[in-house]
Amino acid sequence: MGTTLDVPIHSMPGSFKYVVDDVARLVTVFVNAYMVGRREGPWVLVDSGLPGFAPLVRHAAEKRFGRAHPPEAIILTHGHFDHAGSAAELARYWQTTVYCHPLELPFLTGRSDYPPQDPTVGGALGFLSRTFPHRGMDLGSRVRALPGDGAVPGLPDWRWIHTPGHTPGHISLFRDADRTLLAGDALATVDQDSAIAMMIQRPAFSVPPAPLTTDWDAAHSSVRHLASLRPFAVSAGHGRPVRGPGVAATLERFADAFMRPRRGRYVHQPARSDENGLVYLPPPVPDALPRQLILAGVVAATVLAVARRRR
């Protein structure tokens, strides 16, 4: 489901991989967080990584900016557990504000859970997603809605873009000056349907994480919108950053060939949300795996019983 990329990635010695000189990528297991800003100036954290990774993020931030320079803000592309999992702890530690799209607020203020994940889309991530949480979280008074004019608090040269589909209030960040895109989960730069591709992190434009994407028409429209920006550098929530003169054309081809999963709960009918959270879920699609596991268990038990009799 991916469009392979063969473009250079700008890296520098040390703990960080740099998308461009003032955008540093930090990996928390399988999801990226980004520190945006120069060492000597103000900076912003984009996404916070998985729950339990606040100490790692703090250590990385102090190594780059110093202990006396907390971020101006924490910007969340969306509120899923792997992107917002450490936001509350980091916001308390740094005494800073968390910003998100207004349509994400219900999921980050304890008013609503996200739609349940859909493992029936298949693929490696679909299998793993059975263990993922979909409960909302409550960041309390620390979380606020982003300004309606597209301005990004703490990042005057950037703008936020509403890129729904993966979640209702998903956003991406774009800097026009050098055409740098932080896409969040509007797309991925690794094929998450392939366990091998995920392990080796082979760069390829791919659809947003399928088991957690709840509106595929909106997701496709968002990818088309991002492709129309013709970015020079693209960093997503999952996968390695990619940059170079061929990125824009490759992203455009990917947008044209965008393929949703063949089956799944949200593939033909989206979940719906409003400013208060989740309001409609399409009916679930039968999941064959539990039945297959039961059958495999019966077969295994039968084989063992026959083997014991032959002894």
PyMOL commands that set and color helices and strands:
alter all, ss='L'
color gray80, all
select helices_A, chain A and resi 54-65+81-84+87-94+102-108+119-121+123-131+140-142+195-200+210-212+216-228+247-256+288-310
alter helices_A, ss='H'
color red, helices_A
select strands_A, chain A and resi 2-4+17-20+23-28+31-36+44-46+74-75+98-100+143-145+151-152+155-162+171-175+180-184+204-206+233-236+242-243+272-274+277-280
alter strands_A, ss='S'
color yellow, strands_A
deselect
rebuild
show_as cartoon
